[in-house]
């Protein structure tokens, strides 16, 4: 079997001049010593006098670093790193062992929704990249042992030729990064065929898209050890260590927003880091039974954030794992994040068009002289300058991750539909009083609250 080990490591943020995928390998820590730059895969670093010399790297894109030549033609370790303009040392104990390097392409033949198939577990061996459906896999038929999905589209894999036999959907839902052009690149890592419910070497055809219920779960990388102290432009980065013989997951608490929503069977789940107005698009409508998340997320009974009157439940915390509110189990149809930045320790204020956090939303991290189309229509700001009283301990954030929650603006002694502008900070003596909403439940990682909509 195969699993993922997430290791602690040192990350140094600097800017890469070029806006394309490349990796610069260094023979010493912290980007020092001899260097080798590549824009593509290298099957044998001996040819470049760099075998077993890599100690740190500076890269853009999704790259895999293998212990053995020919992309681990024999069983060995592999380090997976992804992000834009990343500089990092290899994990302790895994430097000076890299013998081959592979780029996982985010575009190929003009396509950006890709599936890459590998002949070995842990993305080892030969590869086949395609951006179009394939009724036959040619030289990779009866050879696929792992795969990676990149882009915005799921894919359907089949055990027989011409899209027949056993089938499963694979999604680009493991994680994402933002490239140098500001594009979000989503990807899904499937380290072996067990993770998709297939026998090894049994995939015979692949179809772009997915139109049925049987979705496979990608590698679960909830503990991603990312640094919260990123320079401007270094949005997302992380490093994973793949061990071909080990079953261990360790790491730091996630400081980035995400929610993993789970069905009654926890192995059937979805991973999101963005708002979802219609869970039916992901074949997950009325399916959520529990969640694991970081940040504050609101879960709605109806599509489009309760465009039709319905109940809600909000959950906030760091790596909090809870069951959905009893009244909403199996009834959630949409969800969204409260805030603007992917990084959690960022100040923001959110205004909602209708009561109890429904309708359109405007988010700002600085201030707005005018709320534009939202002026005189919003009724429930998610937080105000004097109302960040609900929170969870977050030592890694130097204090607390705090939220102010006001589900009805009239509770601030202000008329409904009366806010016209907002400013970060507070220089008025007329500060609003704190409104502490008692939680329906809480633990050391956060809290949750259900709101019954009142007609």
C-alpha positions as CSV (number, residue, x, y, z in Angstrom):
1,X,0.0,0.0,0.0
2,X,1.0,3.6,-0.3
3,X,0.5,6.7,1.8
4,X,1.8,10.3,2.2
5,X,4.2,11.6,4.8
6,X,4.1,15.4,5.2
7,X,7.3,16.6,6.6
8,X,8.3,19.8,8.3
9,X,10.7,21.9,6.3
10,X,12.2,25.3,5.8
11,X,10.6,27.6,3.2
12,X,12.3,30.7,1.9
13,X,10.2,33.0,-0.3
14,X,11.7,34.7,-3.2
15,X,10.5,35.7,-6.7
16,X,11.2,33.8,-9.9
17,X,11.6,36.0,-12.9
18,X,10.1,33.7,-15.5
19,X,6.3,32.9,-15.5
20,X,6.6,29.3,-16.6
21,X,7.2,25.9,-15.1
22,X,10.8,25.2,-14.2
23,X,13.0,23.9,-11.4
24,X,16.4,24.9,-10.2
25,X,18.2,22.3,-8.1
26,X,20.9,23.2,-5.6
27,X,23.6,21.0,-4.0
28,X,23.4,22.8,-0.7
29,X,20.6,24.0,1.6
30,X,19.0,27.4,1.2
31,X,19.6,27.7,-2.5
32,X,23.4,27.6,-2.4
33,X,26.1,25.5,-4.0
34,X,26.1,24.0,-7.5
35,X,22.9,24.3,-9.5
36,X,21.0,22.7,-12.3
37,X,18.0,24.3,-14.0
38,X,15.4,22.3,-16.0
39,X,12.2,23.1,-17.7
40,X,11.1,19.5,-18.0
41,X,11.6,16.0,-16.8
42,X,15.1,14.5,-16.3
43,X,15.3,10.7,-16.2
44,X,18.9,10.4,-15.0
45,X,20.7,13.1,-13.1
46,X,24.0,11.3,-13.7
47,X,24.0,12.6,-17.2
48,X,24.1,16.1,-15.7
49,X,26.7,15.4,-13.0
50,X,24.0,16.0,-10.3
51,X,23.1,12.5,-9.1
52,X,22.5,12.3,-5.4
53,X,23.5,16.0,-5.0
54,X,20.1,17.8,-4.6
55,X,19.7,19.5,-1.2
56,X,17.3,22.4,-2.0
57,X,15.2,23.7,-4.9
58,X,13.6,26.8,-6.4
59,X,10.7,26.0,-8.6
60,X,7.3,26.9,-10.2
61,X,4.7,24.2,-11.0
62,X,4.1,20.7,-9.8
63,X,7.3,18.6,-9.6
64,X,8.3,15.1,-8.4
65,X,11.8,14.3,-7.2
66,X,12.7,10.5,-7.2
67,X,15.3,8.5,-5.3
68,X,16.2,6.3,-8.3
69,X,16.8,6.9,-12.0
70,X,14.0,6.5,-14.6
71,X,11.5,8.0,-12.1
72,X,11.9,5.2,-9.5
73,X,12.2,2.3,-11.9
74,X,12.9,0.4,-8.7
75,X,11.0,1.0,-5.4
76,X,12.1,4.2,-3.7
77,X,11.1,7.6,-2.2
78,X,9.6,10.5,-4.0
79,X,9.2,14.1,-2.9
80,X,6.2,16.0,-4.4
81,X,6.4,19.8,-4.4
82,X,4.0,22.4,-5.9
83,X,3.4,26.1,-6.1
84,X,4.6,29.2,-7.8
85,X,8.1,30.6,-7.1
86,X,8.9,28.1,-4.3
87,X,12.2,27.9,-2.5
88,X,12.7,25.1,0.0
89,X,15.1,22.6,1.5
90,X,14.4,18.9,1.2
91,X,13.1,17.3,4.4
92,X,15.8,16.1,6.8
93,X,17.1,12.7,5.8
94,X,16.0,13.0,2.2
95,X,18.6,15.3,0.8
96,X,21.3,14.0,-1.5
97,X,19.3,11.0,-2.7
98,X,17.5,12.4,-5.8
99,X,18.4,10.7,-9.1
100,X,15.5,11.8,-11.4
101,X,13.1,14.7,-11.7
102,X,9.7,14.9,-13.3
103,X,7.4,17.8,-14.2
104,X,3.7,17.2,-13.9
105,X,2.5,19.4,-16.8
106,X,-0.4,21.8,-16.2
107,X,-0.9,22.2,-20.0
108,X,-0.3,19.8,-22.9
109,X,-1.1,20.2,-26.6
110,X,-3.2,23.3,-25.8
111,X,-5.3,21.5,-23.1
112,X,-5.3,22.5,-19.4
113,X,-7.7,19.8,-18.1
114,X,-5.4,16.8,-18.1
115,X,-5.1,13.3,-16.7
116,X,-1.6,11.8,-16.4
117,X,-1.3,8.0,-16.0
118,X,1.8,6.3,-14.5
119,X,3.0,2.7,-14.8
120,X,4.2,2.5,-11.2
121,X,2.6,3.4,-7.8
122,X,3.6,6.8,-6.4
123,X,3.8,8.3,-10.0
124,X,6.8,6.1,-10.9
125,X,7.8,4.7,-14.3
126,X,6.3,5.5,-17.7
127,X,3.7,8.2,-18.1
128,X,0.8,9.0,-20.6
129,X,-0.6,12.5,-20.6
130,X,-3.9,13.3,-22.3
131,X,-6.3,16.2,-22.5
132,X,-8.9,14.3,-24.5
133,X,-10.9,11.1,-24.0
134,X,-9.1,7.9,-24.9
135,X,-11.0,4.7,-25.8
136,X,-7.6,2.9,-25.7
137,X,-4.5,3.7,-23.8
138,X,-2.0,2.2,-26.3
139,X,1.3,1.4,-24.5
140,X,-0.2,2.1,-21.1
141,X,-3.1,-0.4,-21.4
142,X,-2.9,-2.9,-18.5
143,X,-0.1,-0.8,-17.1
144,X,-1.7,2.0,-15.0
145,X,-0.8,2.0,-11.2
146,X,-1.3,5.7,-10.3
147,X,-2.6,8.9,-11.8
148,X,-2.8,12.7,-11.4
149,X,-5.7,14.9,-12.5
150,X,-5.0,18.6,-13.2
151,X,-7.4,21.4,-14.2
152,X,-11.1,22.0,-13.6
153,X,-12.6,18.8,-15.0
154,X,-13.1,15.4,-13.4
155,X,-12.4,12.3,-15.5
156,X,-14.0,8.8,-15.7
157,X,-11.7,5.8,-15.7
158,X,-12.8,2.4,-17.1
159,X,-11.6,-1.1,-16.7
160,X,-12.4,-2.0,-20.4
161,X,-11.8,-0.4,-23.8
162,X,-14.1,2.2,-25.3
163,X,-15.5,3.4,-21.9
164,X,-17.0,0.2,-20.6
165,X,-16.7,-2.1,-17.6
166,X,-16.0,-0.9,-14.1
167,X,-15.9,2.9,-13.8
168,X,-15.0,5.6,-11.3
169,X,-14.7,9.4,-11.3
170,X,-11.4,11.0,-10.3
171,X,-11.4,14.7,-9.4
172,X,-8.7,17.4,-9.2
173,X,-9.6,17.9,-5.5
174,X,-6.4,17.0,-3.5
175,X,-5.2,20.7,-3.4
176,X,-4.3,23.6,-5.6
177,X,-1.7,26.4,-6.2
178,X,-1.8,29.8,-7.9
179,X,0.6,30.1,-10.8
180,X,2.6,33.2,-11.8
181,X,-0.2,34.3,-14.1
182,X,-2.7,34.3,-11.2
183,X,-4.5,31.2,-12.5
184,X,-5.6,28.6,-9.9
185,X,-4.3,25.1,-10.7
186,X,-6.3,22.3,-9.1
187,X,-5.0,18.8,-9.0
188,X,-5.8,15.4,-7.6
189,X,-3.2,12.8,-6.6
190,X,-4.1,9.1,-6.8
191,X,-1.1,7.2,-5.5
192,X,-2.3,3.7,-6.4
193,X,-5.3,1.9,-7.8
194,X,-6.6,0.9,-4.4
195,X,-7.4,4.6,-3.8
196,X,-9.9,4.5,-6.8
197,X,-11.3,1.0,-6.1
198,X,-9.6,-0.6,-9.1
199,X,-7.2,-3.6,-9.3
200,X,-3.7,-2.6,-10.2
201,X,-3.0,-2.4,-14.0
202,X,-6.7,-2.5,-14.8
203,X,-7.5,0.9,-16.4
204,X,-8.1,0.5,-20.2
205,X,-9.8,3.8,-21.2
206,X,-10.4,7.3,-19.8
207,X,-13.3,9.8,-20.5
208,X,-13.2,13.5,-19.8
209,X,-16.0,14.5,-17.5
210,X,-18.1,12.5,-15.0
211,X,-21.9,11.8,-15.1
212,X,-22.5,9.3,-12.4
213,X,-22.2,8.9,-8.6
214,X,-19.2,6.6,-8.1
215,X,-16.5,9.1,-7.2
216,X,-13.0,8.0,-6.0
217,X,-11.3,9.7,-3.1
218,X,-8.0,11.4,-3.9
219,X,-5.0,11.5,-1.5
220,X,-6.1,13.3,1.7
221,X,-3.5,16.0,2.3
222,X,-5.1,17.9,5.2
223,X,-1.9,18.5,7.0
224,X,0.1,20.5,4.5
225,X,2.7,22.3,6.6
226,X,2.5,25.5,4.6
227,X,4.1,28.7,6.0
228,X,1.6,31.5,6.9
229,X,4.3,34.1,6.3
230,X,4.4,34.4,2.5
231,X,5.8,37.4,0.6
232,X,3.5,39.0,-1.8
233,X,2.9,36.8,-4.8
234,X,3.9,33.5,-3.1
235,X,0.3,32.5,-2.6
236,X,0.5,28.7,-2.0
237,X,3.2,26.2,-1.7
238,X,3.8,22.9,0.0
239,X,5.9,19.8,-0.1
240,X,4.9,16.2,0.3
241,X,7.1,13.1,0.8
242,X,5.8,9.9,-0.7
243,X,7.0,6.7,0.8
244,X,6.4,3.6,-1.2
245,X,6.4,1.2,1.8
246,X,5.1,3.4,4.7
247,X,1.7,4.4,6.1
248,X,2.2,7.6,8.0
249,X,0.8,11.1,7.9
250,X,2.3,13.9,10.1
251,X,2.6,17.6,9.9
252,X,1.5,21.0,11.1
253,X,-2.0,22.4,11.5
254,X,-3.4,23.9,8.3
255,X,-3.3,27.7,8.2
256,X,-5.1,27.9,4.9
257,X,-8.8,27.7,4.3
258,X,-10.3,24.4,3.2
259,X,-13.3,22.2,4.0
260,X,-13.5,18.4,3.4
261,X,-17.2,17.5,3.4
262,X,-18.1,13.8,4.1
263,X,-21.1,11.6,3.5
264,X,-22.4,9.0,5.8
265,X,-19.5,6.9,4.6
266,X,-16.4,9.1,5.5
267,X,-14.4,7.5,2.6
268,X,-16.8,9.3,0.2
269,X,-16.0,13.0,0.4
270,X,-15.2,16.2,-1.4
271,X,-12.4,18.8,-0.8
272,X,-13.1,22.5,-1.4
273,X,-11.2,25.7,-0.9
274,X,-13.7,27.9,-2.6
275,X,-17.4,28.8,-2.5
276,X,-19.8,26.2,-4.0
277,X,-23.2,27.6,-4.9
278,X,-24.6,24.2,-6.1
279,X,-23.2,21.0,-4.6
280,X,-25.2,19.0,-7.2
281,X,-22.4,20.0,-9.7
282,X,-20.1,17.8,-7.6
283,X,-22.7,15.0,-7.1
284,X,-22.8,15.9,-3.4
285,X,-26.2,17.6,-3.0
286,X,-28.0,16.6,0.3
287,X,-25.1,14.3,1.2
288,X,-23.0,16.1,3.9
289,X,-23.0,14.3,7.3
290,X,-19.7,15.7,8.7
291,X,-17.0,18.2,7.9
292,X,-13.3,18.7,8.5
293,X,-12.1,22.3,7.9
294,X,-10.0,25.3,8.7
295,X,-11.5,28.8,8.8
296,X,-15.1,29.8,9.0
297,X,-17.6,28.1,6.6
298,X,-21.3,28.5,6.2
299,X,-23.4,25.5,5.1
300,X,-26.8,26.3,3.4
301,X,-29.9,24.1,3.0
302,X,-30.6,25.4,-0.5
303,X,-28.7,26.3,-3.6
304,X,-27.1,29.7,-4.2
305,X,-26.6,30.3,-0.4
306,X,-30.3,30.0,0.4
307,X,-31.6,31.9,-2.6
308,X,-34.8,30.1,-1.5
309,X,-35.5,30.4,2.2
310,X,-33.7,27.7,4.3
311,X,-31.7,26.9,7.3
312,X,-27.9,27.3,7.8
313,X,-25.1,26.1,10.0
314,X,-21.8,27.9,10.4
315,X,-18.6,26.1,11.6
316,X,-15.3,27.8,12.5
317,X,-12.0,26.6,13.8
318,X,-8.6,25.2,12.8
319,X,-8.6,21.6,11.6
320,X,-11.9,21.1,13.3
321,X,-13.7,17.8,12.6
322,X,-17.4,17.7,13.5
323,X,-20.7,16.2,12.5
324,X,-23.1,18.5,10.6
325,X,-25.9,20.0,12.7
326,X,-28.6,17.4,13.3
327,X,-31.2,19.6,11.5
328,X,-29.0,19.8,8.3
329,X,-27.6,16.3,8.1
330,X,-28.1,15.1,4.5
331,X,-29.7,18.5,3.5
332,X,-26.8,20.9,2.6
333,X,-26.9,22.2,-1.0
334,X,-24.4,25.0,-1.0
335,X,-21.5,26.3,1.1
336,X,-19.1,29.3,1.3
337,X,-16.1,30.6,3.1
338,X,-16.2,33.7,5.3
339,X,-13.3,36.0,4.4
340,X,-11.3,36.9,1.3
341,X,-7.8,35.6,1.6
342,X,-6.7,31.9,1.3
343,X,-4.5,32.6,4.4
344,X,-6.6,32.5,7.6
345,X,-4.9,35.2,9.7
346,X,-6.1,38.0,7.4
347,X,-8.5,40.8,8.6
348,X,-11.7,41.2,6.6
349,X,-15.3,42.2,6.8
350,X,-18.1,40.6,4.8
351,X,-21.6,42.2,4.1
352,X,-24.5,40.0,3.1
353,X,-27.6,41.1,1.1
354,X,-30.1,39.3,3.3
355,X,-30.5,38.2,6.8
356,X,-28.5,35.3,8.4
357,X,-25.7,35.5,5.9
358,X,-27.7,34.8,2.7
359,X,-27.8,36.4,-0.7
360,X,-25.0,38.3,-2.4
361,X,-21.8,39.1,-0.5
362,X,-19.1,41.8,-0.6
363,X,-15.8,41.2,1.2
364,X,-13.0,43.7,1.8
365,X,-9.7,43.6,3.7
366,X,-9.1,47.3,3.8
367,X,-12.3,49.4,3.5
368,X,-14.9,50.7,1.0
369,X,-16.0,54.3,0.6
370,X,-19.2,52.9,-1.1
371,X,-20.7,49.5,-1.1
372,X,-21.9,50.1,-4.6
373,X,-24.8,47.8,-5.6
374,X,-24.9,46.5,-2.0
375,X,-25.6,50.0,-0.5
376,X,-28.8,50.1,1.5
377,X,-29.6,46.4,0.9
378,X,-27.3,44.5,3.2
379,X,-28.6,43.3,6.6
380,X,-26.1,41.1,8.3
381,X,-22.4,42.0,8.3
382,X,-20.3,39.0,9.3
383,X,-18.0,41.1,11.5
384,X,-17.4,44.6,12.7
385,X,-14.4,46.3,14.2
386,X,-15.6,45.8,17.7
387,X,-17.0,42.3,17.3
388,X,-14.2,39.9,16.9
389,X,-15.0,38.0,20.1
390,X,-15.5,34.4,19.0
391,X,-12.3,32.5,18.4
392,X,-10.1,29.5,18.8
393,X,-6.5,29.2,20.1
394,X,-4.0,29.4,17.4
395,X,-0.4,29.5,18.7
396,X,1.0,29.4,15.2
397,X,-0.9,32.5,14.4
398,X,0.5,34.3,17.5
399,X,-2.8,34.5,19.3
400,X,-6.3,33.6,18.2
401,X,-8.2,33.1,15.0
402,X,-11.2,35.3,15.8
403,X,-14.6,36.0,14.3
404,X,-17.3,38.6,15.0
405,X,-20.8,37.2,14.1
406,X,-23.8,39.4,13.7
407,X,-26.8,37.7,12.1
408,X,-29.1,40.7,12.3
409,X,-27.8,44.3,11.9
410,X,-30.6,45.6,14.1
411,X,-28.8,44.0,17.1
412,X,-26.1,46.7,16.6
413,X,-28.7,49.4,17.3
414,X,-28.6,50.4,13.6
415,X,-31.6,50.5,11.2
416,X,-31.8,47.7,8.7
417,X,-30.4,48.6,5.3
418,X,-28.4,51.5,6.6
419,X,-24.7,50.8,6.1
420,X,-23.2,52.8,3.3
421,X,-19.4,52.5,3.7
422,X,-16.8,50.7,5.9
423,X,-13.3,51.5,7.2
424,X,-10.7,49.2,8.7
425,X,-9.9,50.0,12.3
426,X,-12.1,52.0,14.8
427,X,-11.6,55.6,15.8
428,X,-15.1,56.3,17.2
429,X,-16.2,56.3,20.8
430,X,-19.5,54.9,19.6
431,X,-18.2,51.4,19.4
432,X,-20.9,48.7,19.1
433,X,-21.2,46.3,22.0
434,X,-19.9,42.7,21.6
435,X,-22.5,40.1,20.7
436,X,-21.5,36.7,21.9
437,X,-23.6,34.0,20.3
438,X,-23.6,30.8,22.3
439,X,-22.4,27.9,20.3
440,X,-24.5,24.7,19.8
441,X,-21.2,22.8,20.4
442,X,-17.5,23.4,20.6
443,X,-14.2,21.7,21.2
444,X,-10.5,22.6,21.4
445,X,-10.4,23.3,17.6
446,X,-13.5,25.5,17.2
447,X,-17.3,25.7,17.4
448,X,-20.5,25.5,15.4
449,X,-24.0,26.9,15.4
450,X,-27.3,26.1,13.6
451,X,-29.7,28.9,12.6
452,X,-33.3,28.0,11.9
453,X,-34.7,30.4,9.3
454,X,-37.7,32.3,10.6
455,X,-40.2,33.2,7.9
